[in-house]
């Protein structure tokens, strides 16, 4: 069900003056996993092997979090759950020096979450004029905007949301609309909100109800991506109970959809490249179901292939599609490379032990994956497997790295650090 909240024409005309769309060429990492959530960055001569001495700067964080850094120009924004107190923090750093420029905070009500989750898991999205954050407080989904100097512009909340694993989905900006995806376990519903980023006004909402005949409502934690077909852009959402939906970001209208008999939870986000979409679902630290789709300009996309529990799927880490190859970095440390169109396996190799929950990034022809034990494994991108390096850091890693301004930014459980390429 879709509900429109206002006349969009005038509202979006105003928004276009206030919030510009993401420019991937000059602003490289403005959302979770960078340009369109691809996990692909641009930095020359990024080292595969490094030690503490190679980092440009390292700073201790004043709290915990699994969210990733986002950047606009030289400013880096990061959310933190404060140590010893129930406060959410948004901190702005100078990305070239690590100097803290400002901090904004507010109290939150504690809520149930998975032991592996955190109270600061959603990654912000940033535009030319503002940074937008979402998080959970009690059973409220809260969204707010601050300018680049840390001044609150607006805030709003939606009540009645509970989840068995906490919250993690991150907001995105698409065609001048702020999109927020949230789930309610008790109400057996999920909601997608289109919000005016200029003032927080609700433009439209799409409610998805899990039928009473379905045994479980499995809350989803993925972050949407954009994909185009037939000259029309859609924002792609995915959940176990409602499948895939491609929505018009301006009004929430459904452009295409696909449903399958999914029975496992959607945690990792969608990988997208030129209208090809791939996502997996799972449980217990492993991916167990997946689908690859190809948009075709009709309401029903083509199904390229489906993979299962024996096919090296990831559950928490988001895959990468690059140069026709699909990279699946498994939660248990096994990497599987497949042809992105056919699903044919090209190689499968163990790269490390432990738990890999951070999503990998591809930069300078290398793929960096990080474990909860602080192991950063680097492999060569391409059809031939080559493990380039292992790097052990002093703290575990749950957050996905960011790439911008010729640097790789790594958030550990305790620190934020900058590794500069081009040396």
Buried (B, 14 or more C-beta within 10 A) or exposed (E): EBEBBEEBEEBBEBBEEBBBBBEBEEBBBBBBBBBBBBBBBBBEEBBBEBEEEEBBBBBEBBBBBBBBBBBBEEBBBBBBBBEEEEBBBBBBBEBBEBEEBBBBBBEBEEBEBBEBBBBBBBBBBBBBBBBBBBBBBEBBBBBBBBEBEBEEBBEBBBEEBBBBBBBBBBBBBBBBBBBBBBBBBEBBBBBBBBBBBBBBBBBBBBEBEBEEEEEEBBBBBBBBBBBBBEEEBBBBBBBBBBBBBBBBBBBBBEBBBBEBEBBBBBBBBBBBBEBBBBBBBBBEBBBBBBBBBBBEEEEEBEEBBEBEEEBBBBBBBBBBBBEEBBBBBBBBBBBBBBBBBEBEBBEBBEBBEBBBBBBBBBBBEBBBBBBBBBBBBBBBBBEEBEBBBEBEBEBBBBBBBBBBBBBBBBBBBBBBBBBBBEE
